[in-house]
């Protein structure tokens, strides 16, 4: 079952993404992202967090260094999944129709 951040943390995520796009990867951004991660892991018991935005991986490693409550295996980077899938399709290791139907 999908677990989503609280409405206030959803707004915070939007703010984090916009700040990263503007070039801000400072402590406030890192601490805000950790706040969202803590909610998902500690309060809601989320086993795996999908990083579904191209900006968030830019700060993920620093957040992992700062917060011991998670490890890299707790995250799935949607961009990595897309790239891996496209490579498999291009090598004929995966048939496109197998997941489109």
C-alpha positions as CSV (number, residue, x, y, z in Angstrom):
1,X,0.0,0.0,0.0
2,X,1.4,3.4,-0.9
3,X,2.4,5.7,1.9
4,X,2.5,9.4,1.2
5,X,3.8,12.3,3.3
6,X,1.4,14.4,5.3
7,X,-0.1,17.4,3.4
8,X,2.3,19.8,5.1
9,X,5.3,17.6,4.2
10,X,4.0,17.3,0.6
11,X,4.1,21.1,0.5
12,X,7.6,21.0,2.0
13,X,8.7,18.5,-0.7
14,X,7.6,21.0,-3.4
15,X,9.6,23.7,-1.7
16,X,12.6,21.4,-1.5
17,X,12.5,20.6,-5.2
18,X,12.1,24.3,-6.2
19,X,15.0,25.3,-3.9
20,X,17.3,22.6,-5.4
21,X,16.3,23.7,-8.9
22,X,17.3,27.2,-7.9
23,X,20.7,25.9,-6.8
24,X,20.2,25.6,-3.1
25,X,21.6,22.4,-1.6
26,X,22.3,23.9,1.8
27,X,21.6,22.7,5.3
28,X,18.0,24.0,5.4
29,X,17.2,22.0,2.3
30,X,18.9,18.9,3.7
31,X,17.2,19.2,7.1
32,X,13.8,19.6,5.4
33,X,14.3,16.5,3.3
34,X,15.4,14.5,6.3
35,X,12.2,15.7,8.1
36,X,10.1,14.2,5.3
37,X,12.2,11.0,5.3
38,X,11.8,10.7,9.1
39,X,8.1,11.0,8.8
40,X,7.9,8.3,6.2
41,X,10.3,5.9,7.9
42,X,9.7,6.4,11.6
43,X,6.1,7.6,11.9
44,X,4.5,5.8,8.9
45,X,6.7,2.7,8.7
46,X,7.6,3.1,5.1
47,X,9.9,0.3,3.9
48,X,11.0,1.9,0.6
49,X,10.9,5.5,-0.5
50,X,10.6,6.3,-4.2
51,X,12.7,9.2,-5.2
52,X,10.5,10.3,-8.1
53,X,12.1,13.6,-9.0
54,X,15.4,14.3,-10.8
55,X,16.4,16.9,-8.2
56,X,16.3,14.8,-5.0
57,X,19.1,12.5,-5.8
58,X,21.4,15.5,-5.8
59,X,21.0,15.8,-2.0
60,X,20.3,12.2,-1.1
61,X,23.9,11.1,-0.3
62,X,24.4,14.1,2.0
63,X,21.1,13.3,3.8
64,X,22.2,9.7,4.2
65,X,25.4,11.0,5.8
66,X,23.5,13.2,8.2
67,X,20.6,10.8,9.2
68,X,21.4,7.3,10.3
69,X,17.8,6.2,10.3
70,X,18.0,5.2,6.6
71,X,20.4,3.6,4.1
72,X,20.6,3.8,0.3
73,X,18.7,0.5,0.0
74,X,15.7,2.2,1.5
75,X,15.3,4.3,-1.7
76,X,14.4,3.7,-5.3
77,X,15.5,6.3,-7.8
78,X,12.8,6.4,-10.5
79,X,15.3,7.9,-13.0
80,X,17.6,4.9,-12.5
81,X,14.7,2.5,-12.9
82,X,13.7,4.2,-16.2
83,X,17.3,4.2,-17.5
84,X,17.8,0.5,-16.6
85,X,14.5,-0.4,-18.3
86,X,15.4,1.5,-21.5
87,X,18.7,-0.2,-21.6
88,X,17.1,-3.6,-21.2
89,X,14.6,-2.8,-24.0
90,X,17.4,-1.6,-26.3
91,X,19.3,-4.9,-25.7
92,X,16.1,-6.9,-26.3
93,X,16.4,-8.2,-22.7
94,X,12.9,-6.9,-22.0
95,X,9.9,-6.7,-24.4
96,X,8.2,-3.4,-24.3
97,X,4.7,-4.9,-24.6
98,X,5.4,-7.0,-21.5
99,X,4.6,-4.2,-19.2
100,X,2.4,-1.9,-21.4
101,X,-0.6,-4.3,-21.4
